[in-house]
């Protein structure tokens, strides 16, 4: 993570150290002219944080307990965060290895669940 991303993470969750920070393969529009910005997935305490920083800043956090049905879809290569409906990005492109790291924290029982 660069300094701006770390600063946004600290503003979003405080000074707690993240358990996990992964740069996803997903790219979002955060105000750059010619390219999109990578979306980060972080786990801090009992919260899942999604963030990206460029000209605009994007950060959302939810409690891990609010997304117990999350799973990885191998056909699309996406981590699907469910049943939480309020997230702007609930389908996040990740490698299988990254998805397993996130799912181990979100819901260890969901590791066998696929589409």
C-alpha positions in Angstrom: 0.0 0.0 0.0 1.2 3.5 -0.7 1.1 6.3 1.9 -2.3 7.7 0.7 -3.9 4.3 0.9 -2.5 3.7 4.4 -3.8 7.2 5.5 -7.3 6.4 4.2 -7.2 3.1 6.0 -6.3 4.8 9.2 -9.0 7.4 8.8 -11.5 4.7 8.2 -10.7 2.3 11.0 -8.4 4.1 13.4 -4.9 3.0 14.4 -5.6 -0.7 14.6 -3.2 -2.9 12.6 -4.7 -4.7 9.7 -4.8 -8.5 9.8 -4.8 -8.8 6.0 -4.4 -6.3 3.1 -4.7 -7.5 -0.4 -4.6 -5.6 -3.7 -7.4 -7.1 -5.8 -7.3 -7.5 -9.5 -10.4 -5.2 -9.6 -9.8 -1.7 -10.8 -12.3 1.1 -10.1 -12.8 4.7 -11.3 -11.3 6.9 -8.6 -10.6 10.0 -10.8 -7.5 9.1 -12.8 -7.6 10.3 -16.3 -6.4 7.3 -18.3 -6.5 4.4 -15.9 -8.4 2.9 -13.1 -7.3 2.5 -9.5 -6.7 -0.9 -7.8 -9.3 -1.8 -5.1 -7.8 -3.0 -1.8 -9.4 -5.5 0.6 -8.3 -5.2 4.2 -9.4 -7.0 7.4 -9.0 -4.9 10.5 -10.3 -6.4 13.7 -13.8 -7.5 13.0 -14.3 -5.3 10.0 -13.8 -5.8 6.2 -12.6 -2.6 4.5 -12.6 -1.9 0.8 -10.7 1.2 -0.4 -9.1 2.9 -3.3 -7.3 6.3 -3.6 -6.6 8.6 -6.5 -8.1 12.0 -7.2 -11.2 10.7 -5.4 -11.2 8.5 -2.3 -13.4 5.4 -1.9 -13.7 3.6 1.4 -16.4 1.3 2.8 -16.3 -0.9 5.9 -18.6 -3.6 7.1 -18.6 -6.0 10.0 -17.4 -9.5 9.2 -20.5 -10.9 10.9 -22.7 -9.2 8.2 -21.3 -11.2 5.3 -21.4 -14.9 6.4 -22.5 -16.3 3.0 -19.5 -14.9 1.1 -18.0 -17.3 -1.5 -15.5 -17.5 -4.4 -16.9 -18.0 -7.9 -14.2 -19.8 -9.9 -16.0 -19.3 -13.2 -15.7 -15.5 -12.9 -12.7 -15.3 -10.6 -14.6 -13.1 -8.2 -15.0 -13.1 -4.4 -18.7 -12.5 -3.8 -19.6 -10.7 -0.5 -23.1 -11.8 0.6 -25.7 -11.2 1.8 -24.6 -7.6 2.4 -26.5 -5.4 -0.1 -25.2 -2.0 0.7 -21.7 -2.4 -0.7 -20.9 -0.6 -3.9 -18.5 -3.4 -5.0 -19.7 -6.8 -3.7 -18.0 -8.8 -6.6 -14.3 -8.4 -6.4 -11.8 -10.0 -8.8 -9.2 -12.0 -6.9 -6.9 -14.9 -7.5 -8.1 -18.2 -5.9 -5.3 -17.9 -3.3 -6.2 -14.4 -2.3 -9.9 -15.4 -2.1 -9.1 -18.2 0.2 -7.1 -15.9 2.5 -10.2 -13.6 2.8 -12.7 -16.4 3.2 -10.7 -18.0 6.0 -11.4 -14.8 7.9 -14.9 -14.0 6.7 -16.3 -17.5 7.1 -14.2 -20.6 7.4 -17.2 -22.8 6.6 -17.6 -21.1 3.2 -14.3 -22.5 1.8 -16.1 -25.5 0.3 -18.9 -23.4 -1.2 -18.7 -22.5 -4.9 -21.2 -21.8 -7.6 
